[in-house]
Amino acid sequence: MRVKQIADALEISADSVRYYTRIGFLVPSKSHNGYKYYRPADVTRLRFILSARSLGFSINDIKEILFTSSQTNAPCPTVRRLIEQRLKETEQRYQDMHELRLRMRKAISEWENTPDQHPTADTICHLIEGFTSLKS
């Protein structure tokens, strides 16, 4: 398969296939005319990579999983450990975003009836500078 064929088979862009090739996740063979050819095993590997990405695994996580697997070790303990880490990070980001959302709603509420003011030597925008809910 060539780049476009593998991209079409997995419903991704050819640039995505090239990216995963460039970072070493896929190692196609090259023909005498310079075209890269992918094997069915590359499709399987790329499908795995895309599934891992959809679960929030980073490129480095996937490298670690693939390395563990290449050593004929079961990568499942690594996968479990990494997904627990990603979940904790995601929950923290979710909490941070929830807090940001609350601050934004508070700002909108506070600023709803606040008159506009021109900048002065001491202020740029009094709305932001006077906001009472600074994140510490």
C-alpha positions as a Markdown table, in Angstrom:
| # | Residue | x | y | z |
|---|---|---|---|---|
| 1 | Met | 0.0 | 0.0 | 0.0 |
| 2 | Arg | 1.1 | 3.5 | -0.7 |
| 3 | Val | 0.6 | 6.5 | 1.6 |
| 4 | Lys | -2.8 | 7.5 | 0.1 |
| 5 | Gln | -4.1 | 3.9 | 0.2 |
| 6 | Ile | -3.2 | 3.4 | 3.9 |
| 7 | Ala | -4.7 | 6.9 | 4.7 |
| 8 | Asp | -7.9 | 6.0 | 2.9 |
| 9 | Ala | -8.1 | 2.6 | 4.5 |
| 10 | Leu | -7.9 | 4.2 | 8.0 |
| 11 | Glu | -9.9 | 7.4 | 7.1 |
| 12 | Ile | -7.0 | 9.7 | 8.0 |
| 13 | Ser | -5.0 | 12.2 | 6.1 |
| 14 | Ala | -1.9 | 11.3 | 4.1 |
| 15 | Asp | -0.1 | 13.8 | 6.3 |
| 16 | Ser | -0.9 | 11.8 | 9.4 |
| 17 | Val | 0.6 | 8.7 | 7.8 |
| 18 | Arg | 3.7 | 10.7 | 6.9 |
| 19 | Tyr | 3.9 | 12.0 | 10.4 |
| 20 | Tyr | 3.8 | 8.6 | 12.0 |
| 21 | Thr | 6.4 | 7.4 | 9.5 |
| 22 | Arg | 8.6 | 10.4 | 10.2 |
| 23 | Ile | 8.6 | 9.8 | 13.9 |
| 24 | Gly | 9.5 | 6.1 | 13.4 |
| 25 | Phe | 6.2 | 4.4 | 14.3 |
| 26 | Leu | 5.9 | 3.1 | 10.7 |
| 27 | Val | 8.8 | 1.8 | 8.7 |
| 28 | Pro | 7.7 | 1.3 | 5.1 |
| 29 | Ser | 9.8 | -0.3 | 2.4 |
| 30 | Lys | 11.0 | 1.9 | -0.5 |
| 31 | Ser | 10.8 | 0.9 | -4.1 |
| 32 | His | 13.4 | 1.7 | -6.7 |
| 33 | Asn | 11.4 | 4.7 | -7.7 |
| 34 | Gly | 11.4 | 6.1 | -4.2 |
| 35 | Tyr | 7.8 | 5.3 | -3.3 |
| 36 | Lys | 7.1 | 4.2 | 0.2 |
| 37 | Tyr | 5.1 | 0.9 | 0.5 |
| 38 | Tyr | 3.3 | -0.1 | 3.6 |
| 39 | Arg | 2.5 | -3.7 | 4.6 |
| 40 | Pro | -0.8 | -5.0 | 6.1 |
| 41 | Ala | 1.1 | -5.1 | 9.5 |
| 42 | Asp | 1.7 | -1.3 | 9.1 |
| 43 | Val | -2.1 | -0.8 | 8.8 |
| 44 | Thr | -2.6 | -2.9 | 12.0 |
| 45 | Arg | 0.1 | -0.9 | 13.8 |
| 46 | Leu | -1.3 | 2.4 | 12.7 |
| 47 | Arg | -4.8 | 1.4 | 13.7 |
| 48 | Phe | -3.4 | 0.6 | 17.2 |
| 49 | Ile | -1.7 | 4.0 | 17.3 |
| 50 | Leu | -4.9 | 5.8 | 16.4 |
| 51 | Ser | -6.9 | 3.9 | 19.0 |
| 52 | Ala | -4.3 | 4.7 | 21.6 |
| 53 | Arg | -4.4 | 8.4 | 20.7 |
| 54 | Ser | -8.2 | 8.3 | 20.9 |
| 55 | Leu | -7.8 | 7.1 | 24.5 |
| 56 | Gly | -5.5 | 10.0 | 25.4 |
| 57 | Phe | -2.1 | 8.3 | 25.2 |
| 58 | Ser | 0.7 | 10.6 | 24.2 |
| 59 | Ile | 3.3 | 9.9 | 21.5 |
| 60 | Asn | 5.8 | 9.1 | 24.3 |
| 61 | Asp | 3.3 | 6.7 | 25.9 |
| 62 | Ile | 2.8 | 4.9 | 22.6 |
| 63 | Lys | 6.6 | 4.7 | 22.1 |
| 64 | Glu | 6.9 | 3.1 | 25.5 |
| 65 | Ile | 4.0 | 0.6 | 24.8 |
| 66 | Leu | 5.5 | -0.3 | 21.4 |
| 67 | Phe | 8.9 | -0.7 | 22.9 |
| 68 | Thr | 7.6 | -3.0 | 25.6 |
| 69 | Ser | 5.7 | -5.0 | 23.0 |
| 70 | Ser | 8.8 | -5.3 | 20.8 |
| 71 | Gln | 10.7 | -6.9 | 23.7 |
| 72 | Thr | 8.0 | -9.7 | 23.6 |
| 73 | Asn | 6.7 | -8.5 | 26.9 |
| 74 | Ala | 3.0 | -8.1 | 27.5 |
| 75 | Pro | 2.5 | -4.3 | 27.4 |
| 76 | Cys | -0.8 | -4.5 | 29.4 |
| 77 | Pro | 0.7 | -3.5 | 32.7 |
| 78 | Thr | 2.4 | -0.5 | 31.0 |
| 79 | Val | -0.9 | 0.4 | 29.4 |
| 80 | Arg | -2.8 | 0.2 | 32.7 |
| 81 | Arg | -0.2 | 2.4 | 34.5 |
| 82 | Leu | -0.2 | 5.0 | 31.7 |
| 83 | Ile | -3.9 | 5.2 | 31.3 |
| 84 | Glu | -4.3 | 5.8 | 35.1 |
| 85 | Gln | -1.7 | 8.6 | 34.8 |
| 86 | Arg | -3.6 | 10.1 | 31.8 |
| 87 | Leu | -6.9 | 9.9 | 33.7 |
| 88 | Lys | -5.5 | 11.7 | 36.7 |
| 89 | Glu | -4.1 | 14.4 | 34.4 |
| 90 | Thr | -7.4 | 14.7 | 32.5 |
| 91 | Glu | -9.4 | 15.0 | 35.8 |
| 92 | Gln | -7.1 | 17.8 | 36.9 |
| 93 | Arg | -7.5 | 19.6 | 33.6 |
| 94 | Tyr | -11.2 | 19.1 | 33.8 |
| 95 | Gln | -11.2 | 20.6 | 37.3 |
| 96 | Asp | -9.1 | 23.5 | 36.2 |
| 97 | Met | -11.4 | 24.2 | 33.3 |
| 98 | His | -14.4 | 24.0 | 35.5 |
| 99 | Glu | -12.9 | 26.6 | 37.8 |
| 100 | Leu | -12.0 | 28.8 | 34.8 |
| 101 | Arg | -15.6 | 28.5 | 33.6 |
| 102 | Leu | -16.9 | 29.6 | 37.0 |
| 103 | Arg | -14.5 | 32.6 | 37.0 |
| 104 | Met | -15.5 | 33.5 | 33.5 |
| 105 | Arg | -19.2 | 33.4 | 34.4 |
| 106 | Lys | -18.5 | 35.5 | 37.5 |
| 107 | Ala | -16.7 | 38.1 | 35.4 |
| 108 | Ile | -19.5 | 38.2 | 32.9 |
| 109 | Ser | -22.0 | 38.7 | 35.7 |
| 110 | Glu | -19.9 | 41.4 | 37.4 |
| 111 | Trp | -19.2 | 43.2 | 34.2 |
| 112 | Glu | -22.8 | 43.1 | 32.8 |
| 113 | Asn | -23.7 | 46.6 | 34.1 |
| 114 | Thr | -20.3 | 48.0 | 34.6 |
| 115 | Pro | -19.8 | 51.1 | 32.3 |
| 116 | Asp | -16.9 | 51.2 | 29.9 |
| 117 | Gln | -13.9 | 53.4 | 30.7 |
| 118 | His | -11.0 | 54.6 | 28.7 |
| 119 | Pro | -7.5 | 53.5 | 29.6 |
| 120 | Thr | -5.6 | 55.8 | 32.0 |
| 121 | Ala | -1.9 | 56.0 | 33.0 |
| 122 | Asp | -2.7 | 53.4 | 35.7 |
| 123 | Thr | -5.1 | 51.1 | 33.9 |
| 124 | Ile | -5.5 | 49.3 | 30.6 |
| 125 | Cys | -9.0 | 47.8 | 31.2 |
| 126 | His | -10.6 | 48.3 | 34.5 |
| 127 | Leu | -12.8 | 45.3 | 34.0 |
| 128 | Ile | -9.9 | 42.9 | 34.2 |
| 129 | Glu | -7.9 | 44.9 | 36.7 |
| 130 | Gly | -10.8 | 45.2 | 39.0 |
| 131 | Phe | -11.9 | 41.6 | 38.8 |
| 132 | Thr | -12.2 | 40.2 | 42.3 |
| 133 | Ser | -11.7 | 36.5 | 41.7 |
| 134 | Leu | -8.0 | 36.1 | 40.9 |
| 135 | Lys | -6.8 | 32.5 | 40.7 |
| 136 | Ser | -4.0 | 32.0 | 43.2 |
